[in-house]
Amino acid sequence: MSEFDDYIERAGLCRRCHRKIRAKGYVNCPDCIDYMRMVRANVRDHWRAAGLCPECGGPITPGAAMCDRCRIRKRVYKDHMVGRRRAAGLCIICGKRSIKGTGYLSCIICREKQRARSKREKATGRRDGHDADAVSEGHKHAGPSDVHGRYVT
């Protein structure tokens, strides 16, 4: 690490702009964090419009929203987080609130949000912002699912 990098680290300044104080728990200031999120969202939108994987920019798997590598990586991460949250007795969706003694895997707030989304989807005939008829056969809900969203047969 250079002397300048040491100075930035000791002073608690943003690594990107070197002018503002870092956000708590981050290495950048809030303005730079917002800017980088906006840039990343624009890149994802551009890749998606070009028919590429929105995560890595690689070719997507036919009939899927992203490439196999990114889809598997996201699935492994989600399974890992759900396992950690379950073991800690936290809501498997948000990871913020305790679910111990409730008999549910999600907190009341997340369950209410899911209920409202389900009612809205039934009323509009749309699923997660997509037209239900436009969803490919392989992605339609086939029945009850387990906690990871996989279909139970």
BELBELLIN-V514500 format. One line per field, one symbol per residue. ss: DSSP state (~ for helix, > for strand, _ for the rest). phi: phi as a letter, one per 40 degrees, with the letter a starting at -180 (. if undefined). burial: I if it has 24 or more other C-alpha atoms within 12 Angstrom, else O. Layout:
ss: ???
phi: ???
burial: ???
This chain:
ss: __~~~~~~~~~_>_______>________~~~~~~~~~~~~~~~~~~~~__>______>________~~~~~~~~~~~~~~~~~~~~~_>_______>_________~~~~~~~~~~~~~~~~~_>>__>>~~~__~~~_____>_____>__
phi: .ccccccdcccgcccccgbbcccdgbbbcdccccccccccccccccccccgbcccbgccccdgbcacddcccccccccdcccccccccgbdcccgcbcbdgcgbcbccccccccccccccccccgbbfgbcdccccdcbcccicbcccgcccb
burial: OOOOOOOOOOOIIIIOOOOOIIOOOOIIIOOIIOOOOOOOOOOOOOOOOOOIIIIIOOOIOOOOIIIOOOOOOOOOOOOOOIOOIIOOIIIIIOIOOIIOOOOOIIIOOOOOOOOOOOOOOOOOOOOOOOOOOOOOOOOOOOOOOOOOOOOOO
